[in-house]
Amino acid sequence: MPEVARLLSLSRGSAYALVREGTIPALRMGGRWIIPKRRFHAWLDGLTEEGRR
């Protein structure tokens, strides 16, 4: 999660909040959140495409 927060220029708490609300694609495995790298980058690419329109 710290890597995702750093990539998005967010605090760690804000990144966790976005994961919990479903904005950032993630999976819950036990007590941990897993963010699949390919899904995250696809989601991020979609955000940058929306910004270009």
Summary of the structure (lengths in Angstrom):
residues: 53
radius of gyration: 11.3
end to end distance: 29.1
largest distance: 38.9
contacts: 111
relative contact order: 0.14
helix: 58%
strand: 11%
